[in-house]
Amino acid sequence: MKKRFDRFRRSLPTRLLFVFMVVCCCVVILLIATLARGLSSQWNDGIKPHLNQYLSYVNADIGNPPDISRAEELAKILPINIYIDGPQTRYSSTGVPLNLEELHFDGPRGRRRDRNQHDRSWHDRSPHDQVPSTAVESLSFGELDDRTVLRNQLGEYTVYYEVLHGNAQAHRSGVVWSAILWLLIILAGGYWVIGRMLKPVQEIKYGVKLMGRGELSYRVPIRSDNDLGELSGSINQMAEDIESMLDAKRQLLLAVSHELRSPLTRAKVAVQLLEESNIQASIAEDLTEMQNLISEILEAERMNGPHTTLNRTNTNLAVLIRSVAEEFSGTHVRIELDSPLPDMALDETRIRLLLRNLIGNAITHSYNANVPPLITAEFQTLTLQIAVQDFGDGIANEHLAHLTEPFYRADSSRARATGGFGLGLYLCKLIARAHGGTLLINSAIGEGSTMIVELPFSGDNKSAG
């Protein structure tokens, strides 16, 4: 689960969507701030004065002192609640006293009105009537999220006019949840669109990964006629060119190696006809070394080809391991095998070559060790594990990753007596891979090295001694 989340978090569509979200959030915040500032200014400069004037007319209609019956009539026909508090008077159009606990009124604003005009009904005045300035009114606003209240002080009377905003909290909550739902729908749609647009990138990533493993025959599908489609085509062309170059190089190497065999064979025959001497022995040894090198090159190229075929037979592993160890006459090698080991369907010739290279490598690196090399084999959970361990000087960590590369030698100054051509472990890796297995190398300076071959079980489960 964590792996999937990390992959989702690191994916390109997710990151693009995140950038899109951040940009959108910044734009929305800026828009809200601008609208809030504009609406606030509009409320103070435009709406609030009209509401003030409207309630002033209502206040004039009620009169001074306030007329309770007129207040009741106005409360019925207008969308406001009226509250009157004065000497021996406490009136509420809702029947419930006004709650003033959370209300905070702004500073009073005085307004003078004619006392005679003050008692005239709002309906009796002409729209062109001017309001003279003689009586003083003290008006102040108080606001909450769900209501606006105008307080008017008329001598000993205080009149409150309450304008409700409706169910603002529920409306705001509904708007928020609706916005969240639409936001999720938009984000899901955006992620789907971005993922569809960037699908060629994922296919390119997968194709490059396969090509990096050596599967140069793979081609990235071209799904669109755009920049990504051109990139896919360029990668396919690159893979084709590399494959052609490698094939040409392989064919040249095989041809040269094959052609060298004939003159080498004639040279070996000619050397055998010479009189025995140190020079004759040295030439014969050099010719044998060249012949072995050509054989290993040819075998490595065959195993590294795209269509490697194995001649699998039911192989007795215990017998095969002991047989290869006996080829190194005069060298003591310890063998510890699980008993019994199952027979496996393997290419016996190539497995023999693999064991010969690993054992010979261990003997070479044990030239100054007091303990002889150790060969172990055990069967674990449908996997055969063969380990060849030497107790020599060991190999430095910086060389371990390169030991299976062709012609790589940890000690480039080694002579023929202490090292080969640098193809042995490379060939072992190819043979193990052709059988569906792996070659692992562990080493520590001063403790020696261990070459481990893991092969998946295949064949009949027959016991071998």
Secondary structure, 3 states (H helix, E strand, C coil): CHHHHHHHHHCHHHHHHHHHHHHHHHHHHHHHHHHHHHHHHHHHHHHHHHHHHHHHHHHHHHCCCCCHHHHHHHHHHCCCEEEEEECCEEEECCCCCCCCCCCCECCCEEEEECHHHHCCCCCCCCCCCCCCCCEEEEEEEEEECCEEEEEEEECCEEEEEEEECCCHHHHHHHHHHHHHHHHHHHHHHHHHHHHHHCHHHHHHHHHHHHHHCCCCCCCCCCCCCCHHHHHHHHHHHHHHHHHHHHHHHHHHHHHHHHHHHHHHHHHHHHHHCCCCCHHHHHHHHHHHHHHHHHHHHHHHHHHCCCCCCCCEEEECHHHHHHHHHHCCCCCCCEEEECCCEECEEEEHHHHHHHHHHHHHHHHHCCCCCCCCCEEEEEEECCEEEEEEECCCCCCCHHHHCCCCCCCCCCCCCCCCCCCCCCCHHHHHHHHHHHCCCEEEEEEECCCEEEEEEEEECCCCCCEEC
